Amino acid sequence: MLPSGEATSDLLGTVYDAAGDPALWAPLIEELARRTKSTSAALVIQAFDEGLYALSSSWRVPEEFLRDYREHYHSLDVWAEVVVPNPNKYPGGYVCTSESLCPLPQLKRREFYNDHLVQGGIEHALLGLVENSKSCVAAVALYRDKSAPEFGEPEQRVLRFLAPHLRRAFGLYRRFSAMKSRSEGVENALDMLPTGVIFFDCKGEIVLMNRSAAACVAERDGLLLTRSVLRAEVATESSALQKTIQQAAATSSRNGVWAGGIVLVSRRARPPLQLQITPIRNSTVPVSQRVAALAFINDPLRTQRPEQGILRAVYGLSAAECRVALLLSDGKSPREICNTVGVTENTVRSQIKSIFSKTGVSRQSELVRLLIGHARAMSDPAGTRA
């Protein structure tokens, strides 16, 4: 019954392929069902922090059964009632039969069996827990109907053999899914901003730019892009731009002490663009390369106050910290801020300390220079450089 040789490699390959591609859980579940002579199977997930209760990636499980479990019967799941409160007894990697959790005669007296399992043609189950934590319980569930016997030791050995691999694959799957969701959310938020935003790696090469920045570069009026390197049309401005980006990246890599700066980039018939360049250490933007520097492209023809969305997406500021940062950029003192938002001065000072840490600045004046997207700074670029 245990897989061996090439079959083992193929099966384990499918397990780890499923970590990166959710569509592959279904063929994996089907293969496990065939190896254990199951009549149906599913990946059961109860993600408490996401409010998700589902039979996912199922094989030969009726659609209405899936819907009913998601909408109602997850709260009556007899097996989950035993497993969820006892993570030490039933940790990730644990394999057991449904009869060991609740004997069949006892199960048959429950609504979960009579109104739900019978509908799905389920009499016996073999469960392989892949996670049992405060945030999520997940299990590979193999089912048999009345015509088949209970799952025995040979079938349990198959699931025990795969259990640690399934556990790792599911952990990777959740991590990748969270990263993908987060990446899409951050990139969508950045693309909604009117301000151009460009992220650079340790070499000063572009790793990500939002839609506004891409549109600005595509105009080829002042800014140019050559092999992931941002340049200016005017040679002296291009040298200053590259130097400032490199210095900011070096500071982020702990190889310098430069705070970045502002570079003006001339355009042919419009006022110059103003690029505010800064080191960045704690970016929440998920990209393959480490982000080391950041540029805001400010166009005096499109002035605006700093956006909360960009502060949250780029620096990971909380909503409260965004509000305090914007008030600081308006020149308000901590005491004025605490009167404005209705919290204690100690709370404001604690939030300011966190803002400084996340944005990599040490003084309010540096933060103001960092958040120069508002109209006053744009109307007086020489003053912002002071």
N, C-alpha and C positions, 0 to 999 in steps of 0.2 A: 504493500500500500504506500510506503514511503517513496518519494521520487528519488531517482538516482541518476548519476552520469549526466548526459546531455539534457535529459528532462528536468533535472534539478536546476541546471544553469538557465534553461529557458524560463522555468517558473519563477526563479529568483529575479531574473532579468525583468519579467513582467511586473513583479512586485515593485521594484525600484523605478521602473518606467512610470508606474502609476503615481509616484511621488510628484513628478513634474507635469503630468497630464491627467486631469480628472477623468477624461473619457476612457482611460485604460483601466479604471477600477471595475467597470462592468465586465469586460472579458476576463479579468482576474477572478472576480467572484464566480463567473460561470465555470472557469477551469477548476476552481476549488470544489464547486458543487459536483462536478462530474467525477472528480477524484474520490469524493467521499460518498458517492451515490445518493446525493441529496435531490429532493424534488423541486426545491426553490432555494434562493439565497439572497442576502442583502448585506449592505454595509449600513449599520444602524448608528445614527449620530444624534446625540442630545447635547447641543452646545448651549449651555445655560446663559453665557454672557451675550450670545447673539440671538437668543430666543428661538433657536432652531431645533426642531424635533422632527426627524425624517428617517425614512428608510431610503437610503441613497444607493445608487448604482446597483439596483436589484436585478435579479434574473428569475423569470417566471413567477413574479409576484404581481397579482392583479393591480391595475392602476387605482381602482377604487379603494383597495386595501391600503395602498400607500397614502392616499389622500386622507382616509379616515384615521390612520395612525398619526399623521401630521397634525390634523385638526382636533383630535379628541383622545384617541386611545393611548398616546404616549404617556398621559397622566395616569393611566390604569395599568401600565406595563408591570406585571407581577415580577418579572425577572429583574427589571431595573430597580424595583423597590428593595430588593435584596442587595444588589451590587453597589448602587450609588452611595449609600451611607457607610459602606465598609471598604474604602479604597486600600486599606492595608491588607485585608483578607483577599480582596479581589483586585490586584494591581494590574496595570497594563502588562500584557503578556500572559495573563492567566487564561486557561482553557477549561471549560466545564460544560456539562450537559444541562439542559433545562430541568431535567428531573432532579439533579443535585441541588438546584436552587428552589424548586417547588415541585414536590411529587405530583405525578399526573392526576391522581384522584383528587388531591387538594386543588390543583389548577382548574379542574373541570367544574368546580363550584364558583369560579370567579367570572365576572362579566368580561374580563379581558379574553378569556378562552371562548365562552359561549357566543358572544356577540362580535368577536373580532378574529381570533385565530381560526375558528371554524370557517369563517368567510374566506380566509386565505388558504384553506386546506392545510393547516399546520397542526401537527400533533406532537412532534418532537423537534428539539433544536439543539444544535451544537454551537457554543458561543466562544469566540476567541477575542478577548478584550485587547484592544490596541491602545486605549487610553482610558483612565479613570481618575479624573482630577476634579477640582472644584469648578473648573470652567467647562469641562467637556467629558462626556462618556461616549465612547465609540467601540463598536464590536463588529467583527465579521460574524454574521449569523447564518448558519446552514440549517435548512429546514427539511423535515420529512413529513409525509402525510400519514393517514391511518393505515395504509396498506404496507408500510415499511416498519421495521423494528426500531427500537431506540438506537442512538449512535453508540457504538462500542469503542473499545480501546484502540483498534486499528485506525479508525477515523480521528480519534483524539490525538494520536501520534502525528498524523499529518499536520494538524493545526498547531500542535506544539512545536513541530519542526519549523513552521513558518512564522510562528508568533513573534519572535524578536525582530524578524525582517519586516513583518507587517507593521509592527509598532514603529520602527524607524521610518518606514515609508510614509505612514500616516502623519507622523510628526513633521517630516519634510513637506508633505502635501499641505498641511495647515500653514506652515511657515511660508511656503511659496505663495499660497493663496493670499495670505495677509500682505505679503510684499507686493504682489500684483495689484491687489485692491488699493493698497496705500500708494503705489506708484501711479496708478491711474487717477486716483483722487488728487494727489499733489500736482500732477502734470495738468489735469483739467483745471485746477484752481489757478495755476500759474498762467495758463492760456487765457483765462478770463480777465487777467489784469491788463490795463492799458499801458503800464510801465514795462519797458523791455528788461528782461532779466536773463543774464548769461552766467553759467557756472563753468569754472575752469578747474583742471586737475593740477597736480603738483608741478607739471611741466609748463603750465600756462596755456594748455590746449583746451578748446571748448569740449565739454562733455554733455551739455544740455543747454538749450535756449528756449524760451517760451515763444509763443506765436508773435507777440509784439516785437520782440528782438529780431526774430527771423524776418519779419516784414521790413524792419528798418535796414537790416543788412542787405536784403534783396533789392532795395532801392539803389544801391551802389552810389550813394551820394554822401560822401564823408567816410563811412565805414565800409570795409571790405573784408572778405573771408577767403583765406588761402590755406588749404590743407589743415583745417581745424584751428587755424591761428587767426585771431582778430587783428586787423590792421586799420590804419587810417590812410586816406589818400595823400595827405600832406606828410612828407617824409619825417619832418621833425616831430609832428604830432604822433606819428606811428611809433617812433622810437620811445617817446614819453609814455605812450599807452602800453607798449610791451614791457618797458622797465617797471611801471607801476603794477602791472599784473604779476610779473615775476617776483617783485618784492612782497606783494600781498601773499602769494603762494608760499614763499619762503618763510614768512612769519607763521603761517598756518602749520608748516612742517617743522616748526621750532628751529629754523635756521636763519632767523632774522628778527628784527624788532620794528619793522615798518608797519604803519597802520593803514597803508593804502593811500588813497587820495583821489583828487578830481582831475580829469583830463578833458579838455575841450577839443572837440573834433569839428573842424570847419565843414560847412556844406556850401554848395555853389551859389544858391540863391536864397537860402533860408538861414535863420540864426543857427549858431553851432550847437551840436549835441553836447550834453554834459554827461560824462560817464563817471559815476561814483564807484570806485573800486575798493574792496575791503577784503581782508582775510576772513575765512569762515571755518570754524572748527567743529561745530555740532549740527551740521545740516541734516534735516530729516528727509531730504530728497534722495530716494533710493536709486542710485546708478551704480554701474559696475566699478567705475573708478572712484577713488576718494576725492571728494570736492575740497579744494583748497582755497579758492578765491571766487569772488562774486562781483558782478558788475550790474549796476542799475543804469539803464539808458534813459536819461531825462531829456525830453524835447520841450523847449520853452513854449512851443505852440500847443502843447497838450499838457498843461500843468495840472497837478492834483495833489491832494493830501496823501501821505503814506497810507497804503491799504492794509487793513487787518489781515486779509487773506495772505498777502505776501509775507507778513511777519510770522504768521502761524505755519505756513508751508515751508519757509526757508529756515527759520530759526527755531521752530518748535515752541514758540511762545503760547501760553494759555490765553484764553479770551481776556481774563483780568489783566495779564501782563501786556497784552496788545493795547488795551485801553490806557494803561499807565505809560507805556512807551510813546504812544501818540501824544499824550498830554505833555510828556517830557520834551518831545520834539517841538511842541508849541511854546516851549520856554517856561512852563509852569514849574514851581518848586514843589518838593515833596509835601510841604504843608498845604499848599494850594490844591494839590491833587487829592489829599485825604479829605479836604472839605468838599471837593467836587464829587468824588465817588462815594463818600459816606463810609469810609473805613478809617482805622486808626493809622497814625503816622508810622508806627512800628510795622504794620502790615505793608504799607506802601514802600517803606525802606527795604523790607524783605523782598518784595516783588522787584524793586529796582536792582537789588543785588543779583537776583536770578536773571533779570533781563541783561545786565552787563555780562554775566557769565555766558549766557547763550549767544550773545551777539559779538563777544570778544572785545568789548570796549571796557574802559575803566572810569570814564567820567561822562557827565551829562553832555558836555560840549562835544565829545566824540560821538555820542549817540545821535545828537542833533545833526552832526555832519553826515552820519550814516543814513539818516532818514530825511534826506533833503528833497523829497519829491513834491513838497508843497509849494504853492505859488510864490511865496516871498523869496525862498531860496532861488527859484528859477528866474525870477525877475532881476536878481542881483548876483550873478555868478561870481563876480569878484569878491563880494562880501562873504559868500560861503567859503571861499578859499582862505579867508583870513583866519 
